[in-house]
């Protein structure tokens, strides 16, 4: 059997070719593999790796005080490769099974951060004053909950003004410099509110005057191509707005949390966010679901039903 140094990089490339993972994900997996996996077990053959050796890598990452995501960048490709080897009868069991003892301590989820309504207003005002071309981009992110790459990939053909809906089908990867499927690899539809439609109609007039280009991107970078630089612009915008720095994903958190606080059904929020399951949405954003006013009354009714 081949050694990990050969087998694991080949497995990652195979996953990219078959569409199992996106190129952007593959890049961070390659980095995790080079940094943590190969120095530790690269010389071993795939049938020689033990659970304890994989666990030792996890403990090393923890000792270095790196994040859970760094640990997963190392572990995910290793785990899927061994699962494949088990399924194809190449090895009897995976050394990546039952790692809870080693991974405990990584599981605590960071508190979800959102912008207050006042902060959102300041960000919009800062954009209008210093980055007017990004005002519609910011409004789109707030009004749809789309990830940065999805916003950068959306085209005018994805926006249906007549039926008031937006289709999200692709994501632009700054790492891979290409279009990729969304995280769930499925098309999703998000309602187009009247307020957002008004913003986009105004922006469409500007874009038509400039020329939409062959890609027909709603929010292009230079030369009507996909945006390639964002981090510095985003940091400068928050500094101008005098808002504490938080990632662009905070807009997605705002979309989810404010909808849930307004008592929009969680299953709708799940669908609009593109989460694979409702439990995932509730696990992440459940803190923003308000207690129903009728909870106590409903509990009394339940008690009557069971005669207690």
C-alpha distance (Angstrom), angle and dihedral (degrees) to the residues before:
residue distance angle dihedral
X1 . . .
X2 3.78 . .
X3 3.79 122.9 .
X4 3.78 124.8 -106.4
X5 3.81 91.1 -110.1
X6 3.81 88.8 66.0
X7 3.80 103.5 26.7
X8 3.81 100.4 50.8
X9 3.84 98.7 51.4
X10 3.82 88.7 45.1
X11 3.80 89.7 51.3
X12 3.80 92.1 52.5
X13 3.81 91.2 50.6
X14 3.80 90.8 48.5
X15 3.80 90.4 52.5
X16 3.79 90.1 52.9
X17 3.82 91.9 49.6
X18 3.78 92.9 50.3
X19 3.81 93.0 45.0
X20 3.80 93.6 -117.1
X21 3.79 89.9 128.2
X22 3.78 132.3 18.1
X23 3.79 122.6 -113.0
X24 3.79 90.5 -114.5
X25 3.81 90.1 56.9
X26 3.79 90.7 44.7
X27 3.78 90.6 58.0
X28 3.79 93.7 57.4
X29 3.82 90.3 43.3
X30 3.80 90.2 53.4
X31 3.78 89.5 50.6
X32 3.80 92.5 49.6
X33 3.78 90.3 47.5
X34 3.81 94.2 50.3
X35 3.79 94.6 44.0
X36 3.79 102.4 42.5
X37 3.81 115.8 5.7
X38 3.78 105.9 45.2
X39 3.83 97.2 46.4
X40 3.82 89.4 52.5
X41 3.82 105.3 38.9
X42 3.80 105.8 -0.3
X43 3.81 93.9 116.7
X44 3.79 94.7 51.4
X45 3.77 122.1 96.2
X46 3.80 115.0 -116.5
X47 3.82 91.7 -107.9
X48 3.82 92.2 52.6
X49 3.81 98.8 59.7
X50 3.80 115.6 107.1
X51 3.79 133.7 -158.7
X52 3.80 89.6 -114.3
X53 3.81 91.9 55.7
X54 3.81 91.9 51.8
X55 3.80 88.6 46.0
X56 3.80 90.5 52.0
X57 3.82 89.8 57.6
X58 3.80 90.2 51.5
X59 3.81 90.8 50.1
X60 3.81 89.8 49.6
X61 3.81 90.3 54.4
X62 3.80 89.6 48.2
X63 3.82 90.9 48.6
X64 3.80 89.0 53.1
X65 3.84 87.1 54.5
X66 3.77 93.1 -122.6
X67 3.79 123.1 156.7
X68 3.79 131.0 -95.0
X69 3.80 89.4 -108.4
X70 3.82 90.7 58.1
X71 3.79 89.0 51.4
X72 3.81 90.8 50.6
X73 3.80 92.0 48.3
X74 3.78 86.1 60.7
X75 3.79 98.1 38.8
X76 3.82 105.1 40.8
X77 3.82 99.5 66.3
X78 3.80 90.8 41.5
X79 3.80 91.8 50.5
X80 3.81 95.5 48.0
X81 3.80 92.1 46.9
X82 3.80 92.1 53.2
X83 3.81 91.4 45.2
X84 3.81 88.0 55.3
X85 3.79 91.4 48.7
X86 3.81 90.7 51.4
X87 3.81 92.4 48.4
X88 3.81 91.5 49.8
X89 3.82 90.7 48.7
X90 3.80 93.9 -116.7
X91 3.81 92.8 125.4
X92 3.82 129.8 16.7
X93 3.83 98.6 -130.8
X94 3.78 141.0 5.5
X95 3.81 120.1 -109.3
X96 3.80 86.9 -149.3
X97 3.80 93.5 68.7
X98 3.81 121.9 105.2
X99 3.80 97.4 13.1
X100 3.81 95.3 147.7
X101 3.81 92.1 112.7
X102 3.80 89.8 59.8
X103 3.80 99.2 37.7
X104 3.81 96.9 49.7
X105 3.76 109.5 115.1
X106 3.78 92.5 40.8
X107 3.78 94.0 73.6
X108 3.79 101.5 78.9
X109 3.80 108.3 111.3
X110 3.78 117.2 -136.9
X111 3.76 115.3 -114.3
X112 3.79 110.9 -94.6
X113 3.79 111.1 -108.4
X114 3.78 123.4 -151.1
X115 3.77 135.6 176.0
X116 3.78 116.3 -111.9
X117 3.77 117.1 -123.3
X118 3.80 88.8 -106.1
X119 3.81 90.9 53.0
X120 3.80 91.0 48.7
X121 3.79 89.6 52.7
X122 3.82 90.6 50.5
X123 3.81 92.0 49.1
X124 3.81 90.9 50.9
X125 3.81 91.2 47.7
X126 3.82 91.2 48.9
X127 3.79 90.5 50.5
X128 3.78 92.3 49.3
X129 3.80 90.3 50.6
X130 3.81 100.3 42.7
X131 3.81 109.6 10.9
X132 3.83 107.1 28.3
X133 3.81 92.3 162.9
X134 3.80 89.5 64.8
X135 3.80 98.1 51.3
X136 3.82 93.1 91.6
X137 3.82 89.9 43.6
X138 3.81 90.7 56.0
X139 3.80 92.5 45.2
X140 3.80 89.9 50.2
X141 3.81 92.6 52.0
X142 3.80 91.6 48.4
X143 3.79 93.4 45.5
X144 3.80 98.0 46.8
X145 3.81 108.3 27.7
X146 3.79 89.5 -130.2
X147 3.77 121.2 160.2
X148 3.82 117.8 -113.3
X149 3.81 93.1 -102.3
X150 3.80 91.6 49.7
X151 3.81 91.4 51.3
X152 3.80 90.2 49.2
X153 3.81 91.6 50.2
X154 3.82 100.4 46.5
X155 3.81 116.3 114.2
X156 3.79 132.2 -161.7
X157 3.80 87.8 -106.6
X158 3.81 88.3 63.8
X159 3.80 92.3 60.0
X160 3.80 116.2 80.4
X161 3.79 106.7 -168.7
X162 3.80 92.5 175.9
X163 3.79 96.3 56.7
X164 3.82 93.7 29.9
X165 3.78 99.0 -123.8
X166 3.80 140.7 117.4
X167 3.81 124.1 -145.8
X168 3.80 118.4 -147.8
X169 3.79 111.7 -160.7
X170 3.82 108.6 144.3
X171 3.78 142.9 32.3
X172 3.79 128.8 -149.0
X173 3.80 113.9 -130.8
X174 3.79 114.7 -150.7
X175 3.81 89.4 -169.4
X176 3.81 95.8 52.8
X177 3.83 94.9 29.5
X178 3.78 92.1 -135.6
X179 3.79 144.0 90.2
X180 3.78 115.5 -88.1
X181 3.76 136.7 177.6
X182 3.78 118.5 -87.6
X183 3.79 117.3 -95.8
X184 3.79 93.1 -91.4
X185 3.83 92.1 38.3
X186 3.80 88.9 -130.7
X187 3.79 133.9 113.1
X188 3.76 113.6 -113.2
X189 3.78 131.8 -171.1
X190 3.80 125.4 -140.1
X191 3.82 124.8 -169.2
X192 3.80 115.5 -107.4
X193 3.79 107.1 -135.7
X194 3.78 121.1 -146.9
X195 3.80 91.0 -115.2
X196 3.81 93.3 52.8
X197 3.81 91.7 43.1
X198 3.81 89.1 56.6
X199 3.81 91.1 51.6
X200 3.80 92.5 47.6
X201 3.81 93.8 47.0
X202 3.79 89.7 54.6
X203 3.81 90.8 47.1
X204 3.81 90.7 47.0
X205 3.81 89.5 58.5
X206 3.81 89.8 54.5
X207 3.79 93.0 46.5
X208 3.81 93.9 48.7
X209 3.79 90.1 52.2
X210 3.81 89.0 52.4
X211 3.80 94.0 42.7
X212 3.78 121.7 -100.5
X213 3.80 95.5 -126.2
X214 3.77 127.6 -142.7
X215 3.83 93.5 -69.2
X216 3.83 92.4 53.1
X217 3.79 90.3 -146.9
X218 3.77 116.5 179.7
X219 3.81 92.7 -149.2
X220 3.81 108.6 25.1
X221 3.77 128.9 175.0
X222 3.79 121.4 -140.7
X223 3.81 120.1 -27.4
X224 3.82 90.8 13.4
X225 3.80 90.0 -72.9
X226 3.80 128.2 124.2
X227 3.79 119.0 -65.9
X228 3.80 112.0 -96.4
X229 3.79 104.1 176.2
X230 3.79 126.2 49.1
X231 3.81 114.3 132.4
X232 3.82 98.6 79.6
X233 3.80 92.4 42.9
X234 3.80 91.1 51.0
X235 3.80 93.7 48.5
X236 3.80 91.8 48.7
X237 3.80 90.9 49.1
X238 3.80 92.8 53.8
X239 3.79 91.2 46.4
X240 3.81 89.9 52.8
X241 3.80 90.1 47.8
X242 3.83 90.3 47.7
X243 3.79 89.8 -127.7
X244 3.80 123.9 143.9
X245 3.80 110.3 -102.7
X246 3.78 115.0 -97.8
X247 3.78 128.6 157.4
X248 3.79 124.0 -90.2
X249 3.81 87.1 -107.6
X250 3.80 86.5 74.4
X251 3.81 86.9 81.0
X252 3.82 87.8 59.2
X253 3.80 89.0 50.2
X254 3.81 89.2 50.5
X255 3.79 91.7 51.4
X256 3.81 91.9 51.6
X257 3.80 98.3 40.4
X258 3.80 97.7 45.3
X259 3.81 91.4 47.2
X260 3.79 91.5 50.4
X261 3.80 92.0 45.7
X262 3.82 87.3 53.3
X263 3.84 87.0 56.5
X264 3.80 96.0 -109.9
X265 3.81 106.3 163.0
X266 3.84 110.8 -92.9
X267 3.81 91.7 -132.3
X268 3.82 89.3 60.4
X269 3.80 91.8 49.1
X270 3.82 88.3 49.4
X271 3.80 90.8 53.1
X272 3.79 93.7 47.2
X273 3.81 92.9 48.0
X274 3.80 92.2 47.7
X275 3.80 94.7 -125.0
X276 3.79 114.1 165.4
X277 3.81 93.8 -131.9
X278 3.79 139.2 18.2
X279 3.80 89.9 -125.0
X280 3.80 88.7 61.3
X281 3.81 91.1 55.8
X282 3.80 92.6 46.9
X283 3.81 92.1 45.2
X284 3.81 91.2 54.8
X285 3.79 102.2 34.1
X286 3.81 104.5 19.6
X287 3.82 91.0 113.3
X288 3.80 88.5 69.6
X289 3.80 95.9 54.7
X290 3.83 105.6 101.9
X291 3.78 121.6 -134.6
X292 3.77 109.0 -103.0
X293 3.79 114.8 -111.1
X294 3.76 89.3 -131.1
X295 3.80 97.0 52.9
X296 3.80 94.0 105.5
X297 3.81 93.3 46.0
X298 3.82 90.8 48.2
X299 3.80 90.1 50.7
X300 3.80 90.0 54.1
X301 3.80 89.8 51.4
X302 3.80 90.1 51.1
X303 3.78 89.8 50.7
X304 3.79 90.4 52.9
X305 3.79 90.7 51.5
X306 3.79 92.6 57.9
X307 3.82 92.8 37.0
X308 3.77 97.3 -116.6
